[in-house]
């Protein structure tokens, strides 16, 4: 009987979880899918977010880097829940092999024989005032030049430098 009860409760919990629908938008369509959540920790509508994200893992060559997509999700889910887009300032600091995901389409195609799957998302993030910064030390190591980057991507002396500067400008580091 206990086993049956446990199975039934598990199925009920899985079925309610499975009903969650993930949607994109309302700002960056095609990226940043998020779910509606019954919130107990209340999100204030006038909240202001100044957040830096850090990535070092390169995405698979045929799909968008899910770590870059996280920024679209951050924007979409907060705006969908009443936060003003003008109250969201994001920065993405990239180092390691993830720097290749910031290459413009021509350079990416030279290196990986296909279009950069991140190009459209990077453009949309930049249009929504996201700072995208590449670690210059990683760029030097992987032989990535400034002119090879997607328009709008900035080169910093290092990721450490970029994070320190962003922190002095009031950005908090997102741990995910």
VENBEL-V830059 format. One record per residue. RES is the residue in three letters. SS is DSSP state (@ for helix, = for strand, . for the rest). Layout:
res->RES ss->SS
res->RES ss->SS
This chain:
res->UNK ss->.
res->UNK ss->@
res->UNK ss->@
res->UNK ss->@
res->UNK ss->@
res->UNK ss->@
res->UNK ss->@
res->UNK ss->@
res->UNK ss->@
res->UNK ss->@
res->UNK ss->@
res->UNK ss->@
res->UNK ss->@
res->UNK ss->@
res->UNK ss->@
res->UNK ss->@
res->UNK ss->@
res->UNK ss->@
res->UNK ss->.
res->UNK ss->.
res->UNK ss->.
res->UNK ss->=
res->UNK ss->=
res->UNK ss->.
res->UNK ss->.
res->UNK ss->.
res->UNK ss->.
res->UNK ss->.
res->UNK ss->.
res->UNK ss->.
res->UNK ss->.
res->UNK ss->.
res->UNK ss->.
res->UNK ss->=
res->UNK ss->=
res->UNK ss->.
res->UNK ss->.
res->UNK ss->.
res->UNK ss->.
res->UNK ss->.
res->UNK ss->.
res->UNK ss->.
res->UNK ss->.
res->UNK ss->.
res->UNK ss->.
res->UNK ss->.
res->UNK ss->.
res->UNK ss->.
res->UNK ss->=
res->UNK ss->=
res->UNK ss->=
res->UNK ss->=
res->UNK ss->=
res->UNK ss->=
res->UNK ss->=
res->UNK ss->.
res->UNK ss->.
res->UNK ss->.
res->UNK ss->.
res->UNK ss->.
res->UNK ss->.
res->UNK ss->.
res->UNK ss->.
res->UNK ss->.
res->UNK ss->.
res->UNK ss->@
res->UNK ss->@
res->UNK ss->@
res->UNK ss->@
res->UNK ss->@
res->UNK ss->@
res->UNK ss->@
res->UNK ss->@
res->UNK ss->@
res->UNK ss->@
res->UNK ss->@
res->UNK ss->@
res->UNK ss->@
res->UNK ss->@
res->UNK ss->@
res->UNK ss->.
res->UNK ss->.
res->UNK ss->.
res->UNK ss->.
res->UNK ss->@
res->UNK ss->@
res->UNK ss->@
res->UNK ss->=
res->UNK ss->=
res->UNK ss->=
res->UNK ss->=
res->UNK ss->=
res->UNK ss->=
res->UNK ss->=
res->UNK ss->.
res->UNK ss->@
res->UNK ss->@
res->UNK ss->@
res->UNK ss->@
res->UNK ss->@
res->UNK ss->@
res->UNK ss->@
res->UNK ss->=
res->UNK ss->.
res->UNK ss->@
res->UNK ss->@
res->UNK ss->@
res->UNK ss->@
res->UNK ss->@
res->UNK ss->@
res->UNK ss->@
res->UNK ss->@
res->UNK ss->.
res->UNK ss->.
res->UNK ss->.
res->UNK ss->.
res->UNK ss->.
res->UNK ss->.
res->UNK ss->@
res->UNK ss->@
res->UNK ss->@
res->UNK ss->@
res->UNK ss->@
res->UNK ss->@
res->UNK ss->@
res->UNK ss->@
res->UNK ss->@
res->UNK ss->.
res->UNK ss->.
res->UNK ss->.
res->UNK ss->=
res->UNK ss->=
res->UNK ss->=
res->UNK ss->=
res->UNK ss->=
res->UNK ss->@
res->UNK ss->@
res->UNK ss->@
res->UNK ss->@
res->UNK ss->@
res->UNK ss->@
res->UNK ss->.
res->UNK ss->.
res->UNK ss->.
res->UNK ss->.
res->UNK ss->@
res->UNK ss->@
res->UNK ss->@
res->UNK ss->=
res->UNK ss->.
res->UNK ss->.
res->UNK ss->.
res->UNK ss->.
res->UNK ss->=
res->UNK ss->=
res->UNK ss->=
res->UNK ss->.
res->UNK ss->.
res->UNK ss->@
res->UNK ss->@
res->UNK ss->@
res->UNK ss->@
res->UNK ss->@
res->UNK ss->@
res->UNK ss->@
res->UNK ss->@
res->UNK ss->@
res->UNK ss->@
res->UNK ss->.
res->UNK ss->.
res->UNK ss->.
res->UNK ss->=
res->UNK ss->=
res->UNK ss->.
res->UNK ss->.
res->UNK ss->.
